[in-house]
Amino acid sequence: MVSDKRDGLPQEFVALAQQAAAPQLTESALRLRFGPRSGWAPAPGQIWRVTRNDVGLLVLLLEVGVDSVNAAPISVESVHAADTLPIDGGGTALGVPVTVWPGLRRGLSVGVLDRPVAEVTTAVVGRVIGWPTRSEEPVSDVVRRSDPAVSEARAMLEDDLAAVADVLGSDVEPLGPEMTGEIDFENLPPEAFDEVAERLGVSMQVALDMIDGKRVSTPDQEMIMREVLGGSPAAAALPPGLVTELQQPRWRGLVRQCGRLDRITEEAARTALAYDVIAMAARQTGGQEPSWPDRIRRWSESHQLDPDAVG
């Protein structure tokens, strides 16, 4: 389900918010209900918008872990079929009929959670969790009991879920540039570093950080380093706690701001932010494990970026 956005909201929400029945879907109303972005904490029973690139859909969170969630897709319409759970307009804060597709539930990385939009009761969550999955119910039976329109809607949701779930591979994608060859530092002339910085168009310090793997590099930049240095950097290991923290939806707006400033993808921006934060943490705490949320906030303040911005 591909949707345009305005002021950080899915276009279908903007249209609904313009109706008297759904004023609760405006940006200000959602912020009032769920608080600032940096305080968002996914929980079972919440309906979230999930996105990756130009693919977005609504899901109901059923179980929430540290770095992944179990969720079922939702369509903003009333669909009555053997494998759907319609909810009328009074059953959620959306104020419009929606349909949960329990049989399509699956695991997703928390990194694709974009924003909370509503909640359902614990009774609804319990019904969805107890529902047979598509693998437990013969597909032929489901299809036979569905009309073509329902089958098409189900197929589109499956495709969108697959596209969103692929964002982090199986569930987690390692941060950092891919190692493509070791650099023979002992035999490199000093002027090689000057040439790299000049061809990359960055300062010597930034160039050295990229060579050390402390700062993310684009494919074009890696090609330049391979040409001059005979190899590209191997990324320094990132603390698992920082990797997990930066995948949380409360920091997604900050990651997107960084991506726009550096003109890189969201995944690359998350990597670059991680290395910047760890560099700050190393200067301030030495070898002690810092509080990553505090470090991320301090980094954003030092760069005059707002973690609570829509992003």
DAHU-V840315 format. One record per residue. N is the residue number from 1. PSI is psi in whole degrees, 0 to 359 (999 if undefined). OMEGA is omega in degrees with one decimal (none if undefined). Layout:
n = [N | N]
psi = [PSI | PSI]
omega = [OMEGA | OMEGA]
//
This chain:
n = [1 | 2 | 3 | 4 | 5 | 6 | 7 | 8 | 9 | 10 | 11 | 12 | 13 | 14 | 15 | 16 | 17 | 18 | 19 | 20 | 21 | 22 | 23 | 24 | 25 | 26 | 27 | 28 | 29 | 30 | 31 | 32 | 33 | 34 | 35 | 36 | 37 | 38 | 39 | 40 | 41 | 42 | 43 | 44 | 45 | 46 | 47 | 48 | 49 | 50 | 51 | 52 | 53 | 54 | 55 | 56 | 57 | 58 | 59 | 60 | 61 | 62 | 63 | 64 | 65 | 66 | 67 | 68 | 69 | 70 | 71 | 72 | 73 | 74 | 75 | 76 | 77 | 78 | 79 | 80 | 81 | 82 | 83 | 84 | 85 | 86 | 87 | 88 | 89 | 90 | 91 | 92 | 93 | 94 | 95 | 96 | 97 | 98 | 99 | 100 | 101 | 102 | 103 | 104 | 105 | 106 | 107 | 108 | 109 | 110 | 111 | 112 | 113 | 114 | 115 | 116 | 117 | 118 | 119 | 120 | 121 | 122 | 123 | 124 | 125 | 126 | 127 | 128 | 129 | 130 | 131 | 132 | 133 | 134 | 135 | 136 | 137 | 138 | 139 | 140 | 141 | 142 | 143 | 144 | 145 | 146 | 147 | 148 | 149 | 150 | 151 | 152 | 153 | 154 | 155 | 156 | 157 | 158 | 159 | 160 | 161 | 162 | 163 | 164 | 165 | 166 | 167 | 168 | 169 | 170 | 171 | 172 | 173 | 174 | 175 | 176 | 177 | 178 | 179 | 180 | 181 | 182 | 183 | 184 | 185 | 186 | 187 | 188 | 189 | 190 | 191 | 192 | 193 | 194 | 195 | 196 | 197 | 198 | 199 | 200 | 201 | 202 | 203 | 204 | 205 | 206 | 207 | 208 | 209 | 210 | 211 | 212 | 213 | 214 | 215 | 216 | 217 | 218 | 219 | 220 | 221 | 222 | 223 | 224 | 225 | 226 | 227 | 228 | 229 | 230 | 231 | 232 | 233 | 234 | 235 | 236 | 237 | 238 | 239 | 240 | 241 | 242 | 243 | 244 | 245 | 246 | 247 | 248 | 249 | 250 | 251 | 252 | 253 | 254 | 255 | 256 | 257 | 258 | 259 | 260 | 261 | 262 | 263 | 264 | 265 | 266 | 267 | 268 | 269 | 270 | 271 | 272 | 273 | 274 | 275 | 276 | 277 | 278 | 279 | 280 | 281 | 282 | 283 | 284 | 285 | 286 | 287 | 288 | 289 | 290 | 291 | 292 | 293 | 294 | 295 | 296 | 297 | 298 | 299 | 300 | 301 | 302 | 303 | 304 | 305 | 306 | 307 | 308 | 309 | 310 | 311]
psi = [102 | 131 | 139 | 164 | 153 | 125 | 34 | 2 | 146 | 145 | 327 | 331 | 322 | 317 | 318 | 322 | 336 | 350 | 149 | 335 | 346 | 52 | 345 | 357 | 7 | 160 | 316 | 322 | 320 | 322 | 323 | 321 | 318 | 353 | 184 | 154 | 318 | 351 | 2 | 135 | 108 | 141 | 150 | 140 | 349 | 145 | 125 | 150 | 128 | 142 | 151 | 122 | 241 | 14 | 129 | 146 | 170 | 143 | 152 | 122 | 128 | 317 | 142 | 123 | 190 | 316 | 8 | 162 | 156 | 125 | 154 | 139 | 155 | 137 | 143 | 74 | 168 | 113 | 120 | 112 | 174 | 332 | 30 | 157 | 91 | 143 | 127 | 174 | 336 | 357 | 350 | 168 | 354 | 328 | 8 | 156 | 137 | 165 | 127 | 140 | 82 | 324 | 346 | 7 | 149 | 170 | 141 | 152 | 146 | 343 | 344 | 353 | 125 | 310 | 146 | 146 | 340 | 179 | 160 | 172 | 161 | 332 | 320 | 316 | 316 | 320 | 319 | 317 | 324 | 358 | 142 | 142 | 170 | 327 | 339 | 344 | 128 | 130 | 323 | 323 | 319 | 314 | 320 | 330 | 6 | 145 | 168 | 322 | 319 | 319 | 320 | 318 | 319 | 317 | 321 | 319 | 319 | 317 | 316 | 319 | 318 | 319 | 319 | 321 | 335 | 355 | 325 | 37 | 232 | 319 | 331 | 128 | 124 | 140 | 146 | 156 | 151 | 138 | 123 | 16 | 138 | 146 | 130 | 85 | 329 | 329 | 11 | 131 | 151 | 326 | 346 | 323 | 323 | 319 | 320 | 312 | 319 | 314 | 331 | 340 | 33 | 170 | 164 | 321 | 317 | 319 | 317 | 322 | 321 | 320 | 323 | 352 | 14 | 347 | 136 | 145 | 150 | 166 | 320 | 321 | 322 | 323 | 319 | 317 | 323 | 320 | 320 | 320 | 348 | 10 | 171 | 163 | 150 | 127 | 138 | 146 | 138 | 144 | 131 | 325 | 322 | 319 | 313 | 318 | 317 | 347 | 349 | 144 | 340 | 341 | 3 | 324 | 319 | 317 | 317 | 322 | 317 | 319 | 318 | 320 | 319 | 357 | 49 | 170 | 166 | 318 | 316 | 323 | 322 | 320 | 311 | 318 | 320 | 315 | 324 | 318 | 318 | 328 | 319 | 318 | 321 | 323 | 328 | 332 | 359 | 230 | 358 | 140 | 117 | 174 | 107 | 320 | 318 | 319 | 320 | 318 | 318 | 321 | 315 | 322 | 319 | 337 | 10 | 44 | 147 | 111 | 338 | 0 | 155 | 316 | 999]
omega = [-177.9 | -175.5 | 172.0 | 179.8 | 172.1 | -177.4 | 175.5 | -178.4 | 173.3 | -175.5 | 179.8 | 176.4 | 178.7 | 179.8 | 179.9 | -178.3 | 179.1 | 176.1 | -179.6 | -175.8 | -174.4 | 176.5 | -177.9 | -178.7 | 175.6 | -179.7 | -178.0 | -179.5 | 179.0 | 178.8 | 179.4 | -176.8 | -173.0 | 179.3 | 179.9 | -175.9 | -175.6 | 177.2 | -178.4 | 177.5 | 179.6 | -178.9 | 177.1 | -179.5 | 177.7 | 171.9 | -177.9 | 165.9 | 174.5 | -177.4 | 166.1 | -176.9 | -177.7 | 179.3 | 179.1 | 176.4 | 177.7 | 176.3 | 173.9 | 179.2 | -179.0 | 177.5 | -176.9 | 175.7 | -178.4 | -176.6 | 179.5 | 177.3 | 169.7 | -171.1 | 176.4 | -178.6 | -179.8 | 172.5 | -177.1 | 180.0 | 177.9 | -179.1 | 179.8 | 178.7 | -176.4 | -176.1 | 177.1 | 177.7 | 179.7 | 176.8 | -177.5 | -174.1 | 179.8 | -176.3 | 177.6 | 177.3 | 178.7 | 178.9 | 178.4 | 177.8 | 175.5 | 179.0 | 174.3 | 178.3 | -173.3 | -176.7 | -178.6 | -176.6 | -178.6 | 178.4 | 177.0 | 173.6 | 175.6 | -179.0 | 180.0 | 177.8 | -174.7 | 178.2 | 174.7 | -179.2 | -177.8 | 175.8 | 171.6 | -179.0 | 176.7 | 178.5 | 178.1 | 178.7 | 179.8 | 178.8 | -178.6 | 179.8 | -178.7 | -177.5 | 175.5 | 175.5 | 179.4 | -179.0 | -178.9 | 179.9 | -178.6 | -179.0 | -178.2 | 179.4 | -179.5 | -178.2 | -177.6 | -177.6 | -177.3 | 175.1 | -175.6 | -179.2 | 178.8 | 179.1 | 179.1 | 178.3 | 179.2 | -179.1 | 178.8 | 177.8 | 177.8 | 179.8 | -179.9 | 177.6 | 179.6 | 180.0 | -180.0 | -177.8 | -178.3 | -175.2 | -178.3 | -179.6 | 179.8 | 173.4 | -177.1 | 176.8 | -178.9 | 175.7 | 174.6 | -179.2 | -179.5 | 179.2 | -176.0 | 178.7 | -179.2 | 178.2 | 179.6 | -174.6 | -174.9 | -175.8 | 179.4 | 175.0 | -178.0 | -177.5 | 179.3 | -179.7 | 176.0 | -179.7 | 178.5 | -179.5 | -179.2 | -177.3 | 176.8 | -179.0 | -179.0 | 177.5 | 179.4 | -179.1 | 178.0 | 179.1 | 179.4 | 176.7 | 178.8 | 179.1 | 179.6 | -178.8 | -179.9 | 179.4 | -177.5 | 177.9 | 178.4 | 176.5 | 179.2 | 179.1 | 177.5 | 178.9 | 178.2 | -179.7 | 177.4 | -179.2 | -175.5 | -172.0 | -179.5 | 179.0 | 177.4 | -169.6 | 168.8 | -174.8 | 171.9 | -178.1 | 177.8 | 177.5 | 179.6 | -179.7 | 178.4 | 178.5 | -179.8 | -178.1 | -177.3 | 174.9 | -178.4 | -176.9 | -179.5 | -179.7 | -174.3 | 176.6 | 178.4 | 179.2 | -179.8 | 176.4 | 178.6 | 179.8 | 179.2 | -179.6 | -177.3 | 179.9 | 177.8 | -177.8 | 179.2 | 179.5 | 179.3 | 179.0 | 178.0 | 177.9 | -179.3 | 178.8 | 179.9 | -179.4 | 177.4 | -179.0 | -178.7 | 176.8 | 177.2 | -179.2 | -179.4 | 179.5 | -172.1 | -173.4 | -177.8 | -177.0 | -177.5 | 177.7 | -176.7 | 170.5 | -174.3 | 176.0 | 178.9 | -179.1 | 179.7 | 178.6 | 179.9 | 178.3 | -178.7 | 177.9 | -178.8 | 179.0 | 177.2 | 175.4 | -176.1 | 179.8 | -177.8 | 178.2 | -178.3 | 175.5 | none]
//
